[in-house]
Amino acid sequence: MGSTEGLAEWVRRAASGETSAFSELYRHTRPQVARLMAGFGTLDSDEVEDVIQETFVRAFRALPRLKEAAAFEAWLLSIARNRARTRLERKASLRRLEDDIADPEPESVPAIPEALQLERDIDAVRQLIDELPEGEEKRTVQLFYIEGELSAREIAERLGVGKSAVTMRLERFRGRIKRELLRRVLAGRWE
């Protein structure tokens, strides 16, 4: 019996549960799996040994489902490659995670919590609205931003002006807010 035929016979015996056949398969094919693992240079010796063991455990458990006993070696090496790739992917993911934890990006940590910043911005806008001189622009802005339930068209109807007048007042106010917020940011104060 040749080595391929002998291997196929051990595969059939192992598939039927013969313990000595598992030992023979392991003894004859482990060197091939180890050579394949040597090609995955970024795995250390402990990881290589783990992958080899995982490969044989998976292969021996699935052995009864192998249709062609002669395909055992190619099938076994395919399992080994997949196990090694999975190990490398996990290793790379773990390394990225460790890098992220060790060196968080400073811009990802806001100086002020987002909710507090939003509250401060809203207060600044309300203050700017309060500072507007009494008149149509202030009333338009209050209806749109403070009450917040009316569209520009509804505000125009309520005030008895055209929609374009409302839109222009709101645009003027937005420009004023942008300038004022920029001035405050550059001045470094929000009060």
Solvent accessible surface area in square Angstrom, and as a share of the most:
residue,aa,sasa,rsa
1,M,179,0.80
2,G,43,0.41
3,S,104,0.67
4,T,83,0.48
5,E,106,0.48
6,G,13,0.12
7,L,17,0.08
8,A,8,0.06
9,E,50,0.22
10,W,57,0.20
11,V,4,0.02
12,R,129,0.47
13,R,100,0.37
14,A,2,0.01
15,A,38,0.29
16,S,95,0.61
17,G,50,0.48
18,E,70,0.32
19,T,106,0.62
20,S,67,0.43
21,A,2,0.01
22,F,53,0.22
23,S,68,0.44
24,E,47,0.21
25,L,0,0.00
26,Y,66,0.25
27,R,145,0.53
28,H,79,0.35
29,T,1,0.01
30,R,64,0.23
31,P,64,0.40
32,Q,52,0.23
33,V,0,0.00
34,A,30,0.23
35,R,158,0.58
36,L,44,0.22
37,M,0,0.00
38,A,79,0.62
39,G,68,0.65
40,F,34,0.14
41,G,69,0.66
42,T,92,0.54
43,L,12,0.06
44,D,79,0.41
45,S,91,0.59
46,D,104,0.54
47,E,28,0.13
48,V,31,0.18
49,E,66,0.30
50,D,66,0.34
51,V,0,0.00
52,I,2,0.01
53,Q,75,0.33
54,E,50,0.22
55,T,0,0.00
56,F,6,0.03
57,V,70,0.40
58,R,122,0.44
59,A,0,0.00
60,F,41,0.17
61,R,187,0.68
62,A,16,0.12
63,L,2,0.01
64,P,92,0.58
65,R,182,0.66
66,L,34,0.17
67,K,189,0.80
68,E,114,0.51
69,A,16,0.12
70,A,72,0.56
71,A,43,0.33
72,F,1,0.00
73,E,52,0.23
74,A,70,0.55
75,W,62,0.22
76,L,1,0.01
77,L,39,0.20
78,S,43,0.28
79,I,28,0.14
80,A,0,0.00
81,R,82,0.30
82,N,76,0.39
83,R,27,0.10
84,A,0,0.00
85,R,121,0.44
86,T,38,0.22
87,R,42,0.15
88,L,47,0.23
89,E,115,0.52
90,R,141,0.51
91,K,56,0.24
92,A,29,0.23
93,S,53,0.34
94,L,99,0.49
95,R,121,0.44
96,R,143,0.52
97,L,99,0.49
98,E,93,0.42
99,D,84,0.43
100,D,95,0.49
101,I,125,0.64
102,A,85,0.66
103,D,108,0.56
104,P,81,0.51
105,E,108,0.49
106,P,110,0.69
107,E,138,0.62
108,S,75,0.48
109,V,100,0.58
110,P,86,0.54
111,A,110,0.85
112,I,47,0.24
113,P,83,0.52
114,E,144,0.65
115,A,79,0.61
116,L,81,0.40
117,Q,50,0.22
118,L,107,0.53
119,E,106,0.47
120,R,79,0.29
121,D,43,0.22
122,I,78,0.40
123,D,83,0.43
124,A,4,0.03
125,V,34,0.20
126,R,112,0.41
127,Q,71,0.32
128,L,10,0.05
129,I,2,0.01
130,D,99,0.51
131,E,104,0.47
132,L,10,0.05
133,P,105,0.66
134,E,148,0.67
135,G,41,0.40
136,E,92,0.41
137,E,38,0.17
138,K,16,0.07
139,R,91,0.33
140,T,0,0.00
141,V,0,0.00
142,Q,50,0.22
143,L,0,0.00
144,F,59,0.24
145,Y,77,0.29
146,I,69,0.35
147,E,87,0.39
148,G,48,0.47
149,E,154,0.69
150,L,40,0.20
151,S,55,0.35
152,A,19,0.14
153,R,146,0.53
154,E,79,0.35
155,I,0,0.00
156,A,4,0.03
157,E,125,0.56
158,R,143,0.52
159,L,42,0.21
160,G,67,0.64
161,V,48,0.27
162,G,45,0.43
163,K,91,0.39
164,S,90,0.58
165,A,25,0.20
166,V,0,0.00
167,T,58,0.34
168,M,113,0.51
169,R,30,0.11
170,L,5,0.02
171,E,96,0.43
172,R,113,0.41
173,F,0,0.00
174,R,78,0.28
175,G,22,0.21
176,R,80,0.29
177,I,18,0.09
178,K,142,0.60
179,R,155,0.57
180,E,29,0.13
181,L,40,0.20
182,L,106,0.53
183,R,108,0.39
184,R,7,0.03
185,V,81,0.46
186,L,139,0.69
187,A,59,0.46
188,G,64,0.62
189,R,112,0.41
190,W,60,0.21
191,E,155,0.70
